[in-house]
Amino acid sequence: MSLLEVKNIYKSFGGVQAIIDFSLQANPGQIQGIIGPNGAGKTTIFNVISGIYTADKGSVFLDGKETTNLEQYKITREGIGRTFQNIRLFKGLNVLENVMCAFDPQSKYSIAGGLLPTPKRKFEEKRGREICRHFLEITGLSEYEKEQPSNLPYGLQRRLEIARALTCQPKVLLLDEPAAGLNPTEVSELTSLIRKLSKEIGFAILLIEHRLDLVMNISQIIHVQNFGKTIAVGAPDEVRNNKDVIEAYLGKDN
Amino acid sequence: MELYISIAIQILITVISVVGVFVLTGMTGMFSLGQAAFMAIGAYVSGILVVNLGFPFPAACALAVIFTVFIGFIVGFPTVRLRRDYISLVTLGFGEAINALLNRAAAITGGAAGFSGIPPKTTLTLTVISTIAAIAVVWKFKTSKYGRQCIAIKSDELAAKSMGINVARIKMIAFLLSVAVTAYAGCLYAFFTTYVDPSVFGWKKSADWVIMVFFGGVGSLTGAVFSAAFLTGLPEFLRFLAEYRSIFYAVVVLLVINFKPAGIFGEWELTMHNLQEFKIKAIKAIKTIKKLKNKN
């Protein structure tokens, strides 16, 4: 069984079929891209996997355990980390604290430690800071630790979202349009970061992206979605030459 | 002198209550319009334990706080799962229900006539120590993992869940801490005035406290403490304005909310680190001014 198995999921909102029979298997070290025009149901797929929506039909398994109808925070703790298309960092917390929030559910001190300076609290806070600083370093954010996220340039905010998702210690990482709004230099930095993560830490990475060059470049498998349906699955080269895909992206030749 | 001590105690008791409300409203983004009812429970229970059952004052306080937290848990259990705006409605209803109960259960509470004969145990020293302790505990809470998760929930509940944060649990913890602090303020209040009646614990009091948190700064404990002291003290020192002082009060609050929506302190906290930064900035500013003067 694969690390992440999504089996025949369906999701509709009122009369709109957002996902129709979507399936996917992901393994450690693998990068898969999900592409498609706006409104194709890409983000809905992520929202079902991460538990923000429950699927109408179908199931999701993570590491052999069914997570289909679990609460969202429990799914995260099972090992799914994600970023958001429209950046959702925490206001009122600095860069390090933002990342610490993702560590806090794993932190092991009790309410007593929450109210008083116990040794356990000191120890766990230090452990947390070390782990978080490690992920800030990987994403190249070490020097911005004390900044407010809203003061960072867009590209760094996107990286901070990734650092925060990494701190959840996930097995599967869902990246929702991580390159949106980035300039070409930032995109190439991001590409090498995603490659590094997949290689060194061995996540299974799912990537929603509009920039075809980026997706084609780093994904091993690509799913093409259109109006909720999967119209093609395969290696980048196969997908690139697929007739349906060309039609969906460029329109039909009359 | 007596008068000043009495004013100081009143101010400090309000500071403790507002520090409690800060945990709920300032940190977690939940609005309780029934918070004063928890103060009432703390005040009545501790009072009744001492006067009718002969408990010593400290034990009565401890029991009153524990009992109020228990009531808070019952109210909070269905409430913390609701959307933020519904929480205000539920707590408003709860607060008014407690008020009605205190009025009706005259055999135990004295009804609308109030409950009297409570011995005066709240001294200035006790109140000062309690205030410092309350601020210290809430500060420790704010800088702990719980505090960070509260702030994350206030900022973006969905993203918080995606980070593995158990939102209902964290909200409950914040709610209960806030209830405990407010209940303790209630104990101090009862043994200060030696007489409690239901009318002072209405929703207006709860709303006052929420205003104080906003006035001081939406995310600042420093601000909550400052504004509770300032806004409670202000009417006392404006006695010569007689009835006009509530107008003055309203104008001050309106001005701040209009021109500084994040409150006076915003998210700024009074810490050694921030003071140092402030000092560096001030020195820089003075230097630039001096340079400009020299040029002229």
Interface residues (C-beta under 8 A of the other chain):
Chain A: S50 G51 I52 E71 Q72 Y73 T76 R77 R82 F84 R88 L89 F90 K91 G92 L93 E97 N98 M100 C101 A102 D104 P105 Q106 S107 Y109 I111 G113 G114 L115 L116 P117 R121 E124 E125 G128 R164 C168
Chain B: V137 K140 F141 S144 K145 Y146 G147 R148 Q149 I151 A152 K154 S155 D156 L158 A159 A160 K161 S162 M163 G164 I165 N166 V167 I173 L177 G219 E267
